[in-house]
Amino acid sequence: MFQKMVHICCIAAHDTSNGAGITHDCIVAHDFGIMAHPVITAITTQSFYNVEKIEPIYPEIVKMQLESIFRNFPIAAIKIGMLYDPETIKAVAGTISQHPDAITIVDPIIKSSGGENLLARKGYNTLKEELLPLANIITPNRNELEQLSEMAINSIDDALKAAQVISSQYKCNVLVKGGHFDGTILEDFLIGNNLKTSVTHERRNYRYNHGSGCTLSTALTCALALGYNNQEALRHAVNYTTKYFDSMNISMFE
C-alpha cells in the first residue's frame, strides 16, 4: 500500500489560522489520497484577516528538509508557496533544480490579501531570476500577475495577455483565476505555449475565503501528480476548491 502512494513535496510557511500555508497543503493532499511531505520556510502568526508576525526558518534548514525528502521518497510534484527572503529562494531553487522530473507549481506569493509583505523586497528579483524559470506552472493572483508581467490588468482579456507574457518569459503555463473579475459565471484558464484550456463555474460569495489561492494551486498540484492532463487537472482543482469553501463557510458561519 505504501509503495503505491503518490508523494508530493509542499514548500511553504506555517499559517496559524490553518487557512493557507503548509498545514493546509497537507489537508488538501490528504483529500486527494496523496502523501504530502512538508518543508517549512517560515513561522507566521496570522488570522483569517491579517498577518501579525513572520519568522523565517534558516535557509540551510530549509535545504536539509528538501534533501531528506528527495532522498527518501519518489516525489511526483512540488508545490511552492511562501518563501519570504532571497536566501530561502536560493536554497529551494538550488535543490529542486536537481530534480527536473518532478512537476513544479509555483504560487508566487508576494503580499497577503490584507496587504502585508510576504516576500522581502530583496527577494523579488531572486524569485524571478532563480525560481520561476524552474516552474512548470505559475499560479499568480491578479496583483501578482500585474507585477510579474509589468502590465495593467483591468479585465480578463488583459489577464490572459499578461499570462501569455509570463508564459513566454519563463517557458511555463500560467493559471489565470476568473474570481478576480466581475461576473456571475467565472472562467479559470491555464495559458501556455500552444495551450489554452479553461473551466467555468458559478461565482460563490463567501464570507470566508482565506487561502483560496493556496487551495487551488495545491489541488492542481495533486491532480497533476495523479496523472491527469492539464484540462482534467484544472477541472478537479476548481471543483475541489469550490466544494471545500462551500463546506467551510457552512461549518464556520451557519
JOHUNOR-V568818 format. One record per helix or strand of 3 or more residues. SS is the DSSP state (hx for helix, st for strand). FROM is the first residue (numbers start at 1). LEN is the number of residues. If there is no record, write none. Layout:
((SS | FROM | LEN) (SS | FROM | LEN))
//
This chain:
((hx | 2 | 3) (st | 7 | 9) (hx | 21 | 11) (st | 35 | 12) (st | 51 | 6) (hx | 59 | 14) (st | 75 | 6) (hx | 86 | 11) (st | 103 | 4) (hx | 123 | 12) (hx | 142 | 8) (hx | 156 | 15) (st | 173 | 4) (hx | 178 | 3) (st | 185 | 8) (st | 195 | 8) (hx | 212 | 14) (hx | 230 | 24))
//
